[in-house]
């Protein structure tokens, strides 16, 4: 008796194949961009953790240290839009008091030009540079130095600027000048210097210092000069004591806000509204994207926290809403 059943080959019809292709295409359009965004955000968070951990280590190093400790941001160039991909540990060297126990300095009025004895030997490695601080006879005020190429050409002030140390709360009105006659012992306190190997952020990420702040000052935009390294120094109590960029030193007037973002968007101006081109996520500033984060360092406590950028913001200040909230409410 003939078999009433026939054997069918397993397979898909053309209609079924087209349905599968349509589903895969729909997933590619809807899911893959989300996965890519998640990956970008994860890379930024990992970079943020690396940076905050490094900063916390430097603050711990400063505790109890006579001149404190800190970190430097090494830019990829000296341009205003250059990014930071390396961070270095930094210290302020011990004060220089000359090469002999009897080293001294005399001051010549009215320009207060300095003449050193038993200091800065010819061909030696020690010299003073603009921005260094000096005080006399082991006490009293610190004054900024203005270097003119050689140690003996350093002066305390110009005809229009007292050059007292604003970090110590000094002004031209409340700070007396030392005597312009006789020899004085001296101490020169230099600016921050690298003190170890760099930590690289990598993974296509950077600190976008074009959009980062030291209090109300934009780091790259508002600086008088654009050095390749910028330093933040903690004092012995763990507080941010000074921000140093070349010869410029100041005490920030608010929290340090550092923007972590992608290298390919570093230094770019904002585009409002986004997206300018939905197929191109390199247009606009880092703070306009969900895969960027803010790092905040509290000025008084030195505590470091982070939070994602507020992507609905139309200004960089508005994008900082979550990190500012975290600083006051104890976020991550």
Buried (B, 14 or more C-beta within 10 A) or exposed (E): EEEEEEEEEEEEEEEEEEEEEEEEEEEEEEEEEEEEBEEBBEBBBEBBEBBBEBBBBBBEBBBEEEBBBBBBBBBBEEEBBBBBBBBBBBBBBEBBBBBEEEBBBBBEEEEBBBBBBEBBEEEEEBBBBBBBBBBBEEEEBBBBBBBEEEBBEBBBBEEEEBBBBEBEEBEEEEBEBBEBEEBBBBBBBBBBEBBEEEBEBBBBBBBBBBBBBBBEBBBBBEBEEBBBBBBBBBBBEBBBBBBBBBBBBBBBEBBBBBBBBBBEBBBBEBEEEBEEEEEEBEBBBBBBBBBBBBBBBBBEBBBBBBBBBBEEBEEBEEBBBBBBEBBEEEBE
